Amino acid sequence: MNPDVYFESNVLPEMIQYLEEHQNIGLISPKICFPNGEIQYLCKRYPSVLLLFARRFLPRWLQFTLKKRMDWYEMRETGYDKIMNVAYLSGALCSSGENI
C-alpha cells in the first residue's frame, strides 16, 4: 500500500468481520475515493476487446463516444453505495493519478 493511502479506522475491521461472516466471499474492497471525494470506479464487469482497446489507446476526448459502454463496464449505474457482486476489481489510483 502506498503512503498516500488513508482510510477510516473501522474499515479493515469491518471488512474482516464481513469476510468471517460470509465464508463464500472471494473478493472484497471498500468504496475508494479520490482526495476530492470523487469515486474511483474500480468494480468491473468483463470487458469487450473494443473497450480494452479504447481505454488503452484512444485519447480521452474520443473515449466519450463509448461512454455508455465504459460506464457499464465500470458498473457506474450501481452508485457504489451497496454490497454487490463484481467480476473483478482493478487497482486504485493514488492522488497523483498513478496506479497502486
Rosetta constraint file for C-alpha pairs under 8 A:
AtomPair CA 1 CA 5 HARMONIC 6.89 0.50
AtomPair CA 1 CA 100 HARMONIC 7.14 0.50
AtomPair CA 2 CA 94 HARMONIC 7.80 0.50
AtomPair CA 2 CA 100 HARMONIC 6.84 0.50
AtomPair CA 4 CA 94 HARMONIC 6.77 0.50
AtomPair CA 4 CA 95 HARMONIC 7.28 0.50
AtomPair CA 5 CA 94 HARMONIC 7.07 0.50
AtomPair CA 7 CA 11 HARMONIC 6.81 0.50
AtomPair CA 9 CA 13 HARMONIC 7.93 0.50
AtomPair CA 10 CA 14 HARMONIC 6.04 0.50
AtomPair CA 11 CA 15 HARMONIC 6.22 0.50
AtomPair CA 11 CA 30 HARMONIC 7.34 0.50
AtomPair CA 12 CA 16 HARMONIC 6.11 0.50
AtomPair CA 13 CA 17 HARMONIC 6.07 0.50
AtomPair CA 14 CA 18 HARMONIC 6.10 0.50
AtomPair CA 15 CA 19 HARMONIC 6.21 0.50
AtomPair CA 15 CA 28 HARMONIC 7.48 0.50
AtomPair CA 15 CA 29 HARMONIC 7.88 0.50
AtomPair CA 15 CA 30 HARMONIC 7.72 0.50
AtomPair CA 16 CA 20 HARMONIC 6.20 0.50
AtomPair CA 17 CA 21 HARMONIC 6.23 0.50
AtomPair CA 18 CA 22 HARMONIC 6.04 0.50
AtomPair CA 19 CA 23 HARMONIC 6.01 0.50
AtomPair CA 19 CA 25 HARMONIC 6.43 0.50
AtomPair CA 27 CA 88 HARMONIC 7.74 0.50
AtomPair CA 29 CA 89 HARMONIC 7.91 0.50
AtomPair CA 31 CA 39 HARMONIC 7.48 0.50
AtomPair CA 31 CA 40 HARMONIC 7.89 0.50
AtomPair CA 31 CA 80 HARMONIC 6.84 0.50
AtomPair CA 31 CA 81 HARMONIC 7.82 0.50
AtomPair CA 32 CA 39 HARMONIC 6.12 0.50
AtomPair CA 32 CA 40 HARMONIC 5.63 0.50
AtomPair CA 32 CA 41 HARMONIC 7.91 0.50
AtomPair CA 32 CA 42 HARMONIC 7.87 0.50
AtomPair CA 32 CA 92 HARMONIC 7.54 0.50
AtomPair CA 33 CA 37 HARMONIC 5.37 0.50
AtomPair CA 33 CA 38 HARMONIC 5.32 0.50
AtomPair CA 33 CA 39 HARMONIC 4.29 0.50
AtomPair CA 33 CA 40 HARMONIC 5.15 0.50
AtomPair CA 34 CA 38 HARMONIC 5.33 0.50
AtomPair CA 34 CA 39 HARMONIC 6.34 0.50
AtomPair CA 34 CA 40 HARMONIC 6.53 0.50
AtomPair CA 34 CA 93 HARMONIC 7.86 0.50
AtomPair CA 34 CA 94 HARMONIC 7.48 0.50
AtomPair CA 34 CA 95 HARMONIC 6.37 0.50
AtomPair CA 35 CA 95 HARMONIC 6.55 0.50
AtomPair CA 40 CA 92 HARMONIC 7.18 0.50
AtomPair CA 40 CA 93 HARMONIC 7.71 0.50
AtomPair CA 41 CA 74 HARMONIC 5.71 0.50
AtomPair CA 41 CA 75 HARMONIC 7.43 0.50
AtomPair CA 41 CA 76 HARMONIC 6.91 0.50
AtomPair CA 42 CA 74 HARMONIC 6.64 0.50
AtomPair CA 42 CA 89 HARMONIC 5.41 0.50
AtomPair CA 42 CA 90 HARMONIC 5.07 0.50
AtomPair CA 42 CA 91 HARMONIC 6.89 0.50
AtomPair CA 42 CA 92 HARMONIC 6.89 0.50
AtomPair CA 43 CA 74 HARMONIC 5.82 0.50
AtomPair CA 43 CA 75 HARMONIC 6.43 0.50
AtomPair CA 43 CA 86 HARMONIC 6.11 0.50
AtomPair CA 43 CA 87 HARMONIC 7.61 0.50
AtomPair CA 43 CA 88 HARMONIC 6.21 0.50
AtomPair CA 43 CA 89 HARMONIC 4.77 0.50
AtomPair CA 43 CA 90 HARMONIC 6.68 0.50
AtomPair CA 44 CA 73 HARMONIC 5.57 0.50
AtomPair CA 44 CA 74 HARMONIC 4.80 0.50
AtomPair CA 44 CA 75 HARMONIC 6.19 0.50
AtomPair CA 44 CA 86 HARMONIC 6.27 0.50
AtomPair CA 44 CA 87 HARMONIC 6.05 0.50
AtomPair CA 44 CA 88 HARMONIC 5.48 0.50
AtomPair CA 44 CA 89 HARMONIC 5.86 0.50
AtomPair CA 44 CA 90 HARMONIC 7.20 0.50
AtomPair CA 45 CA 72 HARMONIC 7.64 0.50
AtomPair CA 45 CA 73 HARMONIC 5.06 0.50
AtomPair CA 45 CA 74 HARMONIC 6.65 0.50
AtomPair CA 45 CA 75 HARMONIC 7.00 0.50
AtomPair CA 45 CA 86 HARMONIC 6.54 0.50
AtomPair CA 45 CA 87 HARMONIC 5.28 0.50
AtomPair CA 45 CA 88 HARMONIC 6.83 0.50
AtomPair CA 46 CA 73 HARMONIC 6.97 0.50
AtomPair CA 46 CA 87 HARMONIC 6.55 0.50
AtomPair CA 46 CA 88 HARMONIC 7.92 0.50
AtomPair CA 47 CA 51 HARMONIC 6.03 0.50
AtomPair CA 47 CA 52 HARMONIC 6.58 0.50
AtomPair CA 47 CA 73 HARMONIC 6.16 0.50
AtomPair CA 48 CA 52 HARMONIC 6.46 0.50
AtomPair CA 49 CA 53 HARMONIC 6.10 0.50
AtomPair CA 50 CA 54 HARMONIC 6.03 0.50
AtomPair CA 51 CA 55 HARMONIC 6.00 0.50
AtomPair CA 51 CA 66 HARMONIC 7.95 0.50
AtomPair CA 51 CA 69 HARMONIC 7.51 0.50
AtomPair CA 51 CA 70 HARMONIC 6.91 0.50
AtomPair CA 52 CA 56 HARMONIC 6.25 0.50
AtomPair CA 53 CA 57 HARMONIC 5.78 0.50
AtomPair CA 53 CA 58 HARMONIC 7.35 0.50
AtomPair CA 54 CA 58 HARMONIC 4.87 0.50
AtomPair CA 54 CA 63 HARMONIC 6.56 0.50
AtomPair CA 55 CA 63 HARMONIC 7.33 0.50
AtomPair CA 58 CA 62 HARMONIC 6.23 0.50
AtomPair CA 58 CA 63 HARMONIC 6.14 0.50
AtomPair CA 59 CA 63 HARMONIC 6.37 0.50
AtomPair CA 60 CA 64 HARMONIC 7.15 0.50
AtomPair CA 63 CA 67 HARMONIC 6.62 0.50
AtomPair CA 66 CA 70 HARMONIC 6.07 0.50
AtomPair CA 67 CA 71 HARMONIC 5.93 0.50
AtomPair CA 68 CA 72 HARMONIC 6.20 0.50
AtomPair CA 69 CA 73 HARMONIC 6.15 0.50
AtomPair CA 70 CA 74 HARMONIC 6.26 0.50
AtomPair CA 71 CA 75 HARMONIC 6.06 0.50
AtomPair CA 71 CA 76 HARMONIC 5.33 0.50
AtomPair CA 71 CA 77 HARMONIC 7.34 0.50
AtomPair CA 72 CA 76 HARMONIC 6.35 0.50
AtomPair CA 72 CA 77 HARMONIC 7.11 0.50
AtomPair CA 75 CA 79 HARMONIC 7.97 0.50
AtomPair CA 76 CA 80 HARMONIC 7.21 0.50
AtomPair CA 78 CA 82 HARMONIC 7.92 0.50
AtomPair CA 91 CA 99 HARMONIC 6.25 0.50
AtomPair CA 91 CA 100 HARMONIC 5.86 0.50
AtomPair CA 92 CA 99 HARMONIC 5.81 0.50
AtomPair CA 92 CA 100 HARMONIC 5.46 0.50
AtomPair CA 93 CA 97 HARMONIC 5.30 0.50
AtomPair CA 93 CA 98 HARMONIC 5.26 0.50
AtomPair CA 93 CA 99 HARMONIC 4.49 0.50
AtomPair CA 93 CA 100 HARMONIC 5.70 0.50
AtomPair CA 94 CA 98 HARMONIC 5.57 0.50
AtomPair CA 94 CA 99 HARMONIC 6.40 0.50
AtomPair CA 94 CA 100 HARMONIC 6.45 0.50
